[in-house]
Amino acid sequence: MKAAVLVFPGSNCDRDLAVAFRNAGAEVSMVWHKESSLPEGVDVVGIPGGFSFGDYLRCGAIAARSPITRAVIEHAARGGYALGICNGFQVLTETGVLPGALMRNAGLKFVCRSVPLTVGTADSAFTSGYAQGERIEIPVAHHDGNYVADADLVARLKDEDRIAFTYAEPVNGANADIAGILSENRRVLGLMPHPERAAEPAHGGTDGAALFRSLLGALVPA
């Protein structure tokens, strides 16, 4: 598997994401935001967490208009895989690759701790390593993680089995406790929690590692 991890001014989880991909067996390239194309043969694009461009305007709004992001939109439109974590999820909603929006947390406070998640679906390359309904622990670190969508969109996400993860307890006020969603073709995942921060024993938990292993298994021929 070939993975590309984007780097924006203000990214602070790009190396963590690259390490998680490498530990799962991927060949990883780091791609600066001013590049206009992805490396040849890339299977999955990782859009990392952090505070791209200082979160000015709206979180992810400026990064969504960087040259490399246009290449990511085209990659997704061709059926390529993409994983947006925290700020990366915000970027994906700002581009319209994923629906909805990420707003200020309901308590207007930055939340930084491990939280329990419920796996909403195992029917994706990202979540096939889990069981539907399984409870896992993954860290969050965000101020604008409140997923907002109207009732029709929430209903459609449920009907299409596109809610990948939900919070098992209140965290940020997200509609339907949504922590992560899939695109219509199930090849793009956006989630606020940080699986790359729970991918090896030194992190204090390894529940995030299954996401990267299952993605690798889906993309590498037997």
C-alpha positions, -999 to 999 in steps of 0.1 A, spaced: 0 0 0 12 35 -9 1 63 14 5 100 11 3 122 42 -4 158 36 15 185 55 0 220 61 14 249 81 1 241 115 -2 203 111 10 186 142 -1 150 137 14 144 103 44 124 116 21 103 139 -1 94 110 29 85 88 42 62 116 9 45 120 7 39 82 43 26 81 37 3 111 8 -12 92 31 -19 63 26 10 40 51 29 20 46 66 30 53 99 13 50 133 30 34 158 6 36 196 12 5 216 8 18 236 -21 23 206 -43 -3 203 -70 -3 165 -75 -1 134 -54 28 109 -58 22 83 -86 4 52 -75 -9 64 -42 -36 42 -27 -47 63 3 -43 99 13 -40 108 49 -51 143 60 -37 147 95 -49 165 126 -35 198 139 -44 234 133 -38 240 96 -31 277 90 -38 284 126 -75 276 122 -81 311 109 -115 317 92 -129 283 101 -110 251 109 -98 235 77 -112 263 55 -78 276 42 -63 241 39 -94 231 18 -82 256 -8 -45 246 -9 -32 233 -42 -27 197 -30 -63 195 -17 -76 198 -53 -56 167 -61 -72 150 -31 -107 159 -43 -99 144 -77 -84 113 -61 -116 108 -41 -137 114 -72 -118 86 -90 -126 62 -62 -94 66 -43 -92 61 -5 -87 90 19 -86 93 57 -92 126 74 -85 128 111 -96 157 133 -85 187 113 -84 164 83 -121 156 88 -128 194 89 -109 198 56 -130 170 40 -162 187 50 -150 221 39 -143 206 4 -176 189 2 -160 155 -1 -179 146 31 -212 162 41 -220 181 73 -198 205 92 -177 206 124 -186 234 148 -175 245 182 -179 220 210 -211 223 228 -193 233 261 -170 257 242 -140 240 257 -111 221 242 -115 184 249 -83 163 251 -87 128 266 -94 92 256 -131 86 250 -151 55 244 -164 50 209 -189 25 195 -181 10 160 -211 19 139 -203 -4 109 -177 -30 100 -186 -27 63 -157 -6 51 -120 -9 44 -113 12 75 -135 -6 100 -135 -42 89 -110 -50 116 -137 -42 142 -171 -58 150 -202 -37 146 -212 -24 181 -177 -30 195 -166 -5 221 -131 10 218 -110 37 234 -95 64 212 -81 99 222 -97 131 211 -81 166 210 -104 192 195 -122 225 201 -144 222 170 -155 186 169 -192 190 171 -206 173 140 -236 192 127 -260 179 101 -297 184 96 -322 156 104 -325 145 68 -287 140 64 -284 122 98 -312 99 87 -295 92 53 -262 85 70 -280 60 92 -300 44 64 -269 40 42 -248 26 71 -223 54 68 -218 63 104 -184 47 111 -181 56 148 -202 72 175 -193 86 209 -204 61 236 -208 91 260 -213 128 254 -181 145 243 -188 176 222 -226 178 214 -223 161 180 -256 153 163 -265 117 170 -231 115 188 -214 111 154 -176 108 157 -168 96 121 -186 91 88 -180 75 54 -184 88 19 -211 74 -3 -187 49 -19 -173 41 15 -137 49 5 -133 82 24 -135 83 62 -135 114 83 -133 111 121 -126 134 149 -108 110 173 -71 101 167 -66 64 160 -29 71 152 -25 81 189 -37 47 200 -18 25 176 10 9 197 15 -1 233 36 29 242 5 51 236 -13 34 264 -38 17 241 -38 0 207 -75 2 197 -66 24 167 -42 0 151 -70 -22 137 -81 7 115 -47 9 98 -43 -29 96 -78 -34 81 -71 -7 55 -38 -23 45 -55 -57 42 -82 -42 19 -57 -26 -4 -29 -52 -6 -36 -83 -27 -33 -116 -10 
